[in-house]
């Protein structure tokens, strides 16, 4: 990759703001994670943001030490070692930002729970200090706008330290019908830290893998349909797709103003709650957020270990039987819900014809919205960006096919460029019908059974990456209904299938984030399911599998 624009270092260099990041062989020793803090209590790279905040409050570590330690870990595991390809660009100002926040803390000023905590942003979110915002495409390598997205400004005001940007499925996985999740022309393939041959899912693959691997305290992803919740589940972390309109989408490379949203990706539910409390809110540049200030909450206050007691929870699992290990993990998760006092109700859910119709309408309308939204975004980019329309991007990819299309083509681009404007009456009718069907389906499940939420497996175990056929094994997902309806969707680690993560999804009505986070927190505290990744080359390297493959 080429060097990044001013303010960012495209991540193939070890230089970072004058600091050399050493490559050190061997596994991370937790006691040595924070350099220069030998007197302090050991702090794991997997420590939650809350635990990191407590360590800074107690004087055991500083934000600068956290930043240095995470940069060292990124160099060791992302650039070298397993080579996850999760981090695309580093923020040269991160150390300076951390020192400023340490000085504020020393002077008695603490901005809140994120003060001095590190965060990574998906590289479709504009952040001036990290240079170009590329959406993973070489066509946007010169997209150095000097702008901060409104959610980035909120993070800065809250005292979070942006370490840099994460790799992603190029164009947020909206280029090809046979795309490989987690691959981009800018960053290559993001690898799953639990098994390097398995998908990290997408499109927020880099954010998911980075948090799972302990590269930062927090991350932000974006979702149109499944792009936060799938990589969160398949990387064994917590992910939240908020209600559309709770979080600003301005200065984020778009797919659809009807379904797009940014969302937290963290190692704990409490960290997701803290992060959502910061990024939620109205933004005058995004009309969809007009009600956000009235609807948002202090989500940390919603966390309650007893939240499941007496809660009526619907159990929805229409793809049961496709993955036996997923079935077992989900069955144990439901037992945990019941043990914590939940009343569970088996749901049939919408019929196949309804789900197929929603999928058909979503696919068609997203392509219309993508063309309009992307052309509008490209018109605001600097003159150095030569691709000014979707048609220009198609031409760019053809001209640079060796680097941009070595694995899959651009069928979605080719279809989208032919779509009518969003003023087209037929399009408007289809979008209204899609939203109506999705909302009715979820609302009916909730209302007819007097439920506070619906739970489902977040998907199956991560599939093997297949560069020959593209795509990958798919065991089912509950993401479509909350995506098309605009409703929230929370995934929490539930267990493992031969060492591969499985998540449990919590779905609810619009603006129910506080309720879902409370339920998810109660489940998380009872199940204690999350385990740290082992960075294995494949599942066959697990001792029990290796013995079966080659008995002695």
C-alpha angles and dihedrals in degrees: 000000000000124000113277126246122270112305097027138069114213102229109258095081128085093207114104122174092319093313119114113221108215122219106226123189121230135033125315113268106217095214089057097046094104109055115216093020101094091137091056131087111270114268120200121223083233092058112131120249087251091055091047090051090051091050091052091046090052092048093243093123139006130224089247090056091049092051093049092047094050092047089053091050093048090052091048100046107021104039096027133015111033089001098216095181088214098131116061105177137008127222110239091203096056096100092047090048090050093050090051091052092047089054090051091051091049088052091053099259117125115171097203143283093325096051106134094354117135124240138181124211128211109250095247090070117087116240116166097207093054095057122221123029104214111167081221094293127124086217089073097044088116096044094123102151100163087226133128118214112237091250089054089053089052090052092050091050089051091053100250116153113225108217093186144276132313131227118251144180101288113265087004091292092301103118108075139028088222100040123152108235113238096024124120135166089235099049111016121223123343109222126215110244092215092059119359095212093056129088121265085203122225169000094315089041096136093050091050096046093043094055092043090051095048099249096139141355096252142006140197123221132175130227138197094162119348098335095123101029099045097051090041092054095043092049094047099247140113119270132178128196102195128212107285105260098032093093127039118251097191115132091013115120101253142221102170133359086204096060111012121113139152118233144180124268113190144144095251138034090237090058090050090051092050092048094047090051088061103043098039118096147088120299120191090214092059111055092192089071096059092114097039098097090053093046103040123096143187092271095191088066089057093064112107129163088212096050092113095057107114092352114143107225125185117220112214119179111151094161096053113149098034093098115024094196091051088051090055095046092049092047089055090047091054089050088054091052090052093046088055091055103267120146107222126205122194110232131203093196127192118337124254093257092057093047091048091050092050090050092049093049093045093052093050098044095045090059092054091047093046094057093050096041096045094047089051092050094047089053088064096051123103120277088252088074102085097187103082100166141028088258089057091052091053089053091046092053092050091049091048099035094137091065102024102039108029093123108025141002135239106258093145091053090049092051096042095053089062094054124112123248119278089253088070109119093217091055092048091051092051093049093049091049093048092051092045094051094048094047093046091051094053095037091051093051090050100041100039091055099034091241131166092202146353122232129202138156107278088226139297127293117297111281125229112268108252114198091176102057099016126217111053144226113320122198099177137279137211093216100103099070096050090040097053094037092047091234125141125269125192125189123195128182110267106171146299139280107209088331095315118120124253122188135202118225126216115201127188144157125286116302093010095125093119092053094046093048090050092052093043091050093051090050093046093050092049099041099039085191104154118107129183117256121258099208091228118176089230141339089265088070091067107108095237091051095042090054090051092048094049112019116191 
